[in-house]
Amino acid sequence: MAGSDDDISDGGIISVLQNGVRYLGGILSTLSKSFPQVTGTASSATGGSATLPANPVGFIVITLPDGTSAKVPYYS
């Protein structure tokens, strides 16, 4: 049916959807590079000069956007 939303001639809805998927993929890629990524947990951490409150349950291991790892304490 010519002229309908299902018409794929002249770009049509298929092209619009493909461009939308490409655009969203680019956004996801950018966001994943901008925020720390949780990569695991640990039972201890060393380094740094800050004094932590007593008895953390464990540490969340994250990878920062620049590629370095950090451990963030969590408590119950």
C-alpha positions as a printed Julia matrix, in Angstrom:
76×3 Matrix{Float64}:
  0.0    0.0    0.0
  1.81   3.1   -1.26
  2.19   5.99   1.16
  1.5    3.95   4.28
  3.79   3.7    7.32
  4.86   0.26   6.07
  6.12   1.66   2.75
  9.9    1.1    2.63
 10.45   3.02  -0.6
 12.39   6.3   -0.34
 13.84   5.36   3.05
 10.54   4.65   4.76
 10.07   3.43   8.28
 12.74   0.7    8.06
 15.43   3.3    7.4
 14.18   5.48  10.24
 14.24   2.52  12.64
 17.75   1.49  11.53
 19.01   5.04  12.08
 17.36   5.08  15.52
 19.08   1.83  16.51
 22.46   3.18  15.34
 21.92   6.4   17.3
 20.95   4.54  20.49
 23.97   2.26  20.11
 26.19   5.34  19.98
 24.59   6.76  23.12
 25.08   3.47  25.0
 28.71   3.3   23.92
 29.35   6.85  25.1
 27.61   6.3   28.44
 29.55   3.11  29.14
 32.8    5.04  28.68
 31.64   7.92  30.91
 30.64   6.09  34.08
 32.54   3.68  36.33
 31.87   0.02  35.59
 31.34  -2.43  38.46
 33.73  -5.32  37.86
 33.42  -7.36  41.06
 33.75  -7.34  44.83
 36.62  -7.81  47.28
 36.97  -8.58  50.98
 39.8   -6.09  51.58
 41.4   -2.97  50.15
 44.77  -1.27  50.55
 46.24   2.08  49.68
 45.15   5.65  50.16
 45.3    7.73  53.31
 41.6    7.96  54.24
 40.38   6.3   57.43
 37.28   4.19  56.81
 34.5    3.59  59.31
 34.96   0.26  61.09
 33.87  -3.08  59.65
 32.87  -2.7   56.02
 31.12  -5.85  54.76
 33.2   -5.75  51.6
 34.29  -3.6   48.69
 32.75  -3.04  45.25
 35.49  -3.07  42.62
 34.87  -0.53  39.84
 36.81   0.41  36.74
 36.99   4.16  36.25
 36.66   5.73  32.79
 40.45   6.14  32.6
 40.9    2.37  33.08
 42.11   2.36  36.7
 40.41   0.2   39.33
 39.03   1.46  42.64
 37.43  -0.27  45.63
 34.39   1.33  47.27
 33.41   0.04  50.75
 29.87  -1.13  51.48
 28.21  -1.72  54.82
 25.24  -3.76  56.07
